[in-house]
Amino acid sequence: MIENFISPEKIVTEDVSALFSTDSSISVKVLRLDKIHPVVSGNKYFKLKYNIFEAKNRCSEKILSFGGAYSNHIRALAFTAMKEGVRAIAVIRGEELNPSNYSLKYAASCGMEFRFVTRQEYRLRNNHDFLNSLREKFGDFYLVPEGGSNSLAVKGCAEIIDYINEDFDYLAVSCGSGGTAAGLLEGLSGHKKLLIFPALKRFEFLSDDIRKLNYSYNKRIFSNYEFVPGYDFGGYAKKKQELTEFIEAFEKRSGIPLDFVYTGKLFYGISEEIKKGRFRPGDRIVIIHTGGYFYDEDESGNVRKL
Ligand SMILES: *Cc1c(COP(=O)(O)O)cnc(C)c1O
């Protein structure tokens, strides 16, 4: 059981209003999903939990998924599969033929196997023939799509809402493949408003993906959300000095670690949107901290960001 080594009971809500608005008439709180686990961090636990359950239910001995060479999803899957006694295979995008970066090294240390493919091949990740060729090579497997986003991820991420113990007007979340946003919409069930901050420059396809994910889980679609683009800093995993400085200053003042791919851009975006006057006095925002930074924990539970 995934709950045997993951600690969702560590999730807390922290008030960071004072760090965002000068007159604190807008309430800003952070739901610290990053506290769950150093590797199966943040949203990844919620995305994986029912997928692992389903893989084991189907007696699949192998799970195969897709991701980039620094994917948080791939690391989380590697660790979870190791703990659950399931073999994990990752198809990795790009020409990195040598698993030498910290992320792939970590996944390999969990026993994960890799298949490195070119960017062109990677585009075939949902193609029937390509998946069959992988089955010929690795044997049958339970397939978890890129980023772990499928209907079971929606089911898991809908449960994030249960951890919010206070009233709010807006939820804010970072978005890669959209599974987490779809899950939050399912959990909100049409109430309140979800602000989605894309971590990618191109996000036009995301509303379609989110609609499909919601429909595939429960045949429901939602419209109580809005994309807040303009905070990708040049694209996925790109950064600029302004972002790095914001992250450093925020971490110093709040003690809350951020990553530059997802949460850094989200928190920066919220701060800018408050300055631009998007929110009204009295509005209550809950930011979902989806994890994403790689960390170590010492015996006394202190966290060291890597
Ligand atoms: C994976 C990840 C996301 C993106 O989640 P999606 O469900 O793919 O949109 C957001 N934040 C962090 C920290 C992540 O690791």
The ligand as a MOL file (V3000), in Angstrom:
LIG
                    3D

  0  0  0     0  0            999 V3000
M  V30 BEGIN CTAB
M  V30 COUNTS 15 15 0 0 0
M  V30 BEGIN ATOM
M  V30 1 C 4.3120 17.2980 -12.3680 0
M  V30 2 C 4.1760 18.6080 -11.7100 0
M  V30 3 C 3.1700 19.5440 -12.0670 0
M  V30 4 C 2.2750 19.3390 -13.2510 0
M  V30 5 O 1.1910 18.5250 -12.9990 0
M  V30 6 P 0.2080 18.1490 -14.1930 0
M  V30 7 O -0.7740 17.2460 -13.5760 0
M  V30 8 O 1.0560 17.4240 -15.2270 0
M  V30 9 O -0.3610 19.3850 -14.7600 0
M  V30 10 C 3.0460 20.7040 -11.3250 0
M  V30 11 N 3.8910 20.9720 -10.3060 0
M  V30 12 C 4.8790 20.1270 -9.9640 0
M  V30 13 C 5.7800 20.5140 -8.8690 0
M  V30 14 C 5.0590 18.9270 -10.6490 0
M  V30 15 O 6.0710 18.1060 -10.2950 0
M  V30 END ATOM
M  V30 BEGIN BOND
M  V30 1 1 1 2
M  V30 2 1 2 3
M  V30 3 2 2 14
M  V30 4 1 3 4
M  V30 5 2 3 10
M  V30 6 1 4 5
M  V30 7 1 5 6
M  V30 8 2 6 7
M  V30 9 1 6 8
M  V30 10 1 6 9
M  V30 11 1 10 11
M  V30 12 2 11 12
M  V30 13 1 12 13
M  V30 14 1 12 14
M  V30 15 1 14 15
M  V30 END BOND
M  V30 END CTAB
M  END
